[in-house]
Structure formats: C-alpha cells, structure tokens
Amino acid sequence: MSNFHIFRPTGRTAAAALVAALLVCGPALAHEFKLGDLEIGHPWSRATPPGAKVAGGYFTVTNHGGAADRLVSVTSDISAKAEVHEMAVKDGVMTMRPVEGGLEIPAGGKLELKPNGYHLMLMGLKRPAKEGESFPATLTFEKAGSVTVEFQVEGMNAGGGMEMDHD
C-alpha cells in the first residue's frame, strides 16, 4: 500500500486556493501605470548575467485618447544610456538599430515593445538586473509628458525570442 495521497481541491478548498494564488500573483498582474490618456502596461526586463553591459526593456502603451502621442525618450538609473531600438530579421540577417524621432502611439491604439521587435536598449549597465528585483525608468512622451515606471526583472528566458548583444 502506498503512503501518499492525491490532493484534489474542491468547493471551499479550491476557492481558497484561487484566492491565495490571486493574492500572490495579483500585484504582478496589475503592473500598470497611467499618464493622462496613456496606460503603460507591465514594464519588464530580463535578468542579466554579471558583467553584462546591456539589457532590454519591454512594455505596452495603450492610448485611450483621441489624439496620437509619441514616446520620445527614456532614462533610467540602471544604465548610462537608454534608447528605443528596432530589431528586424530580413533574409535571415538580424539587425538592430535606434529608432529616430520616437514611436507613435495612435489615437485609440496600442504600441507594444517586445523581444524581436521594438524595445528599449539600456546600455552601459551600472549594475546587473537581477530576477525578482525592479528598477525605475522615466518614459517621456511628446504630448503627455513624463512618467516614472517600475520595470520588473524576470528570468533570463522570459518572453522567448533572442536578443542581439550590443557593445
């Protein structure tokens, strides 16, 4: 006879488990910032190995307003320099370059910065980005102004895809 039991939550036990999970995960899921008509959702970065000189930053911006706006600059205490970059693959060749003039967030639209697309490039890291920690960055928009958001540092493999190393 076996000495283990399978636990199958039902009724109140399942409800209590769900509530406990939401309490633990809730703050991570509700990781949003507002600036006027703009909503910045889930700013995050990948953990970096010791000695890394760069990190990426990712988030979404939803424009609930009737006029377009533009992300024009980014600053962060974790790095000497921060730029908006675009990564693309054409004919099997990956390229990464700074975006000149910022990125537009259309009226009633959404901008997504993610691995393998538009993203922040944090260059000249002053310290590693460690999983489970966070760091502030200030996003500046052409019309809405500036807002400081917290980037949650996730695991090195978060978000899938690949990142090109910058020197």
N, C-alpha and C positions, 0 to 999 in steps of 0.2 A: 504494500500500500504506500502511496506517495504521501509526503509530508507538506505538499504545497497546495494552495487554494487559488483559484482564479477569482479575482475581484471583478464583479460586473456591477457598476453603479446603476441604480435605478431610482426613480422617484426623487425624494429629497436628497439622497446622496449625489445623484447626477446633477441636480440643480446647484447644490453646494459646491461641487467640483467646478462647474461652469462659472459660478460667481467668483470663486477663488482664482480661476485662470484669468478672468477678465480684470480682476484687481491687480494681478501681477503684470498682465500684458497691456492693460488699458492705457497707461501713460505712454508707452512706446507706440501704440497705435494712434493716439491722439497727439501726434507730434507736428502741430501746425502753428503757423504764425500769420498774423494779419497786418496789412498796411493799406488803409483805405479800401479800395475795391479789390486789392490783390490778396490772395491767400497762398502762402508758401507752405507746401506740404512735405513732410518727412525729409528734412535735410539729413544726409548721411554721407559717410566716408568709409573707406576700407581701412582696416588696421595696416600699419606699415612695419616692415622689419627694421631692426636697429640699423642706423646709418643711412636709411632711405632719404633721398633729397626731395622727393615729390610725393604728393598724394592727390587723389581726385575727390571732387565733391559733387553730390547729386541731389536733386530735389525737383519738385514740380511747382509751377506758378500758375494759378488759375485766376483769370481776370473776370470778375463779376460785373465790371463796369461797362459803360457804353463807348469808351474810347480806348484805343490801343495804348500801351505803355512799352517801355524798353528797359531791360536790365543792362545798365551801362558800366557798372564796376563792382568789384568785390575786394574786401580787405579782410585779413584775419591775423590774429596774434600768433597763430601756429606757424606761419610762413613769412618769408621776406617779401614774397610777391604772389599775387593771385590773378589769374586771367581766366576768361571764358574761352574754351577751346572747342574745336570741332574735330571729331575723328571720323574718317571715312575709309572704306575699302573699295578700290577701283582696280579691276583686272588683277585681283589677288594681292595688290600692294596697299598696305595700311599707311595712311597719312594722318598727321595731327598738326593742326595749326591754330594760332589765336584767331578769334573772331573779331574783326574790326567793326567798330560802331555799335556793339552790343547786340542783344537778341530781342526781337519784338514779341510781346505777348498780346495777341489780337483781342479786341473787344469781345467779351463773351467766350474767349478761347483759353487755351492751355498751352504752356510751354513745359517740356519735360527735359531735364538734364539727367542723363543716364549713361551707364557704361556703353561704349561703342557708338556714341553719338555726341551731342553737345554735353559738355561737362565743365566743372571748374578744375583748373590745374593750380594746385597750391605748390609753389616752387620755393626752394631754399628752406625746407622744414627746420624749425628751431628745436623741435622735439618730436619723437615718434607719436603717431596716432595709435593709441592703444585700445584694443577691443573693450567695450563696456564703458569707456570714457566718452566725453564730449568736448567740443571746443567751439567758441563763438566765431562768427564771421558776420560782417556787415555787408548787406546787399544794397546797392544803390540803383534806384530806378529813375528814369528821366522825369516822369511826372509825379509819381507817388512819394519820392524822396527815399530815405534810407531806413532800414530796419536791421536790427541785430538778431540773428537766429542761432540756435544751437545745433551743430552737426553731431549726430550720434555716430560713434565709431563702431562699425560692425566687423565681422570676421573678414580675413583676407580674401575669402572666396565669395563673399556676399555679392549678389547682383549678377553673377555669372559674367561671361564675356572676358575680354582681355584688355589690358591697359598697356600702352606703349611707354617705355621708360624715357624720361627726359633727363638730360644732364644739366 
